[in-house]
């Protein structure tokens, strides 16, 4: 599994867990402390999702830069190729 695939899998797992927590909140069975805890979890899930999205974007950009960058053999050394 590549880094990107791993991050996408992790992101899907976080999304599933976030959905479970929000469904539990929607049932309204928790007390105030339980509701506050669930809100903290959702905020944490959202924060991690943003980090994952940033990392995936960076990996994608790095791969594009790598594919379009010249290799050492093409770079001019001392004014000559």
C-alpha positions in Angstrom: 0.0 0.0 0.0 1.4 3.4 -0.9 1.4 6.4 1.5 -1.5 8.0 -0.4 -3.6 4.8 -0.3 -2.8 4.4 3.5 -3.9 8.0 4.1 -7.1 7.5 2.1 -7.9 4.3 4.1 -7.3 6.1 7.4 -9.4 9.0 6.2 -12.3 6.6 5.4 -12.0 5.0 8.9 -12.1 8.4 10.6 -15.1 9.4 8.5 -16.9 6.2 9.6 -16.1 6.8 13.3 -17.2 10.5 13.0 -20.5 9.3 11.5 -21.0 6.9 14.4 -20.4 9.6 17.0 -22.7 12.2 15.3 -25.4 9.5 15.0 -25.1 8.9 18.8 -25.3 12.6 19.4 -28.4 12.9 17.3 -30.2 10.2 19.4 -29.8 12.6 22.4 -29.3 9.9 25.0 -26.1 11.4 26.5 -25.9 13.9 29.3 -24.1 17.2 29.0 -20.6 15.7 29.7 -21.2 13.0 27.1 -22.3 15.6 24.6 -19.3 17.7 25.2 -17.0 14.7 24.9 -18.7 13.8 21.5 -18.2 17.4 20.3 -14.5 17.2 21.2 -14.2 13.9 19.3 -15.9 15.3 16.2 -13.6 18.4 16.3 -10.6 16.1 16.6 -11.8 14.0 13.7 -12.2 17.1 11.5 -8.8 18.3 12.5 -7.2 15.0 11.6 -9.1 15.0 8.3 -7.6 18.4 7.4 -4.1 17.2 8.2 -4.6 14.1 6.0 -5.9 16.3 3.2 -2.9 18.6 3.5 -0.5 15.6 3.4 -2.2 14.0 0.4 -2.0 17.4 -1.4 1.7 17.7 -0.6 2.4 14.1 -1.7 0.5 14.7 -5.0 2.4 18.0 -5.6 5.8 16.4 -4.7 5.1 13.5 -7.2 4.1 16.0 -9.9 7.3 18.1 -9.2 9.4 15.0 -9.3 7.9 13.8 -12.5 8.5 17.2 -14.2 11.9 18.1 -12.7 15.0 17.4 -14.7 17.3 14.7 -13.5 20.9 15.3 -12.4 22.2 14.1 -15.8 20.2 16.9 -17.5 21.1 19.7 -15.1 23.8 22.0 -16.3 27.1 21.5 -14.4 29.6 24.3 -14.7 27.7 25.9 -17.7 27.8 22.6 -19.7 25.3 19.8 -20.0 
